[in-house]
């Protein structure tokens, strides 16, 4: 019997019965009770405080806002997926926009140099956002790999206003993560940032220098 098996055997044969999880009070991490407008205002304030940009768009006209962002930011090469509705709509709208659309459903070894040196921006969908911390949350897929939000100098994220939750706990609870936890969820709270020993904050050292969130309203 291995040491591990011996330890587990002793735990199973405890004289005072099996161990059980204690009752927990999660009130401190939930129950904010904010309205939809309050959630949106808090999210925008917090993500804006760390240099994230928020632009608003109607659901049926968000690609016009995207096109304007690309022009304003001087984006010539945009990396994006093919299958998610956000990517499908963007590709359709940008056919004649003078922007090269870069496919991302490739093994990273095939286009690593291109991604790190030639792509101006990455476009992704989001699963939602957190009002309390001003954070987006993404669930990467082969169609939208995590590197398109972590490598290009500009990350453009599309957020539906109705997917905002008050706290991270609310996201975990409402999305049922206890029954199917994502293997690689990303929490994004502004552009990449880091600080040196003198606490001087710098942006874009290890990832995107800019983050633009397009908030879609139904």
N, C-alpha and C positions, 0 to 999 in steps of 0.2 A: 504494500500500500504506500502510495506516495505521500509526502508531507501534506500536499494540498488535500488529498482525499481524507487523510486522518483529521485534518482541521474541520472539513465539512462534516465528517461523521460525528465528531464531538458536538458540533452545532446542532445537527439533526436530533441527537440523542440527549439534548438538554433535559435535566430533571424538571425544570419549571416550565416546560412546554416550548412550542415554537415561538420564534421571534416575530413580532408584528410591528408594522410601521406606526409611529405615534401620530396622534391627531395633530394636524397643522393648521395654523391660522394664516391665511394668505391675504388678509384684509389690507396689509400694508402695501401690497403690490398690485392691487386692483381696486375696483369700486370708485373710480374717479367721478363718474357720472357726468362727463362733459357732453355737450350737444355736438352735433356734426360740425357746426360752424366753429365752436370752441376748439374742437380737435384740429381742424384745418388751420386755424389761426396759431395755435401752439406749435404745430408741426412746422409751419412756415417760419415762425419766429426763431425756433431753435436751429433749424437747418441753415437759416440765413445767418445766424450768429457765427457760423464756422465757414462762411464763404460759399455756401450752397445757394444756387439761384432757383427761384420758383417762378414759372410762368403758367398762366391759366388758359385753358382752351375748352371750347365746347366739344363734346364727344364727336360730333359729326364733322368738325373742322380742325381737329388737332394736327393733322398733317400739314396744314397751311402754317401753323405755328412752328412745327418742326422745320419746315423749309426755311422760314425766316431765321430760326436759330442757327441753322447751318450756314446761311449767308453771313449773318452777323459775326459768327465765330470763324469764318474763313475755312470751313470744312470742305475738303475736296475728296477725301476717301473715308467712307463710313462703313464700319464693320457691323453686321447685323445678321440675325437668323433668317430662316426661310419659312418656318411652319407656324410660329406663334402669330395670332391675329395682328398684333402690333407690328411685327416685321412684314407680314403680308400687306397690310395697308400702307406702310411706309414705302415698300418697294414699288407698289402701284403708283403712289403719288410722286415719287422721285424719278420716274423713268426719264423725264426730259429736264431734270433740274440741274444738270451739269455736275452731278456728284457721282463718283465711282462707288458702286455698292460692292463691298468685299464680303464674300462668303466665309462663314466661320465654322461650318460643319466639316472641318478637316482636322487631321491629326496635327497637333501643335508643332511637331517636328517638321512638317511640310511647309509651314508658313511662319515660323517663329521670327525670323529676321524681318519679314514683311510686317508682322504685327507690332513688333517693338520699334520699328524705324519708319514705317511708311503710312500707317493708319493714323488719321487725324482724330477720329472719334469712334466710340462704340455706342450703339443704341440697344437698350434692353427694355423689356417689360418689367413689372414688379408684381409681387403677390400682395403687397400692402405697405402700410407705414405705421409708425408709432408716434403718437402725438407727444407723449411725455418726454421723449428724448430727441425728437426730430430725426428719426431714423427710417430709412427704407428697409424693407426686407425682400430679398430675392431668393429664389430657389433655382439654381442653375440646372440646365439640361444639356444634352448633346447639341440641341438646336441653339441654345443660348448659353454657351460655356462661360464660366466665371471670369475667364481672362478678358473678355470684351468689356467688362465693367471695372477691371483692375489694372489694365495695362495702358490703353490709349490715353493721351493727354486730356481728352474731354470725354466724360461719361454723360450720356443723355438718357434719362430714365423716364418712362411713362407710367404715371400713377393715376388710378381711378380714385376720385375723391371719396367714393363710398366704401373703400377698403381700409380706411384709416381706423385704427383701434386706439384706445386710451394708453395702454401699457403693453410691455412685452409679454407679461403674464396673460393678458387677454388674447394676444395672438396665439400663444401656445395652447390655451384652453379652447378657443373657438375653432382653431384649425385641427384639433384632435391630435396633437403631436405625441401624446402618450400612446396612441395606437399606431402611429406611423411617422416617427420622427425623421425629418429630412437628413440626408447624409451630409449635406453641405449647404445649409442656409447661410446667406450673407446678410449682415446688418451693415448698412452704409449710412454714415452720418456726416455728409459733406465730402469734399475732396480729400485726397490723401494728405496727411499731415504728420509731422514729427517734430520733436524738440531736442535741442542739444543740452549739454550739461548746464548751460547758463539759462535754460528754459526759454530760449528764443524759438518761437514757433515758425516752422517753414512748411509750405504747401507744395505738393507735387513731387516730393523727393522719391517716394517709393510707389507712385501710382498717378492717377489723374490729378492734374492741376486744377481742373474745373469740373463741377457737377451742375448740370441743368436738369431740373425736374419739371416735366410737363404734366400738370395736374388736369385731368380730363373731368369735366362736369357733365352729367347726364342732362 
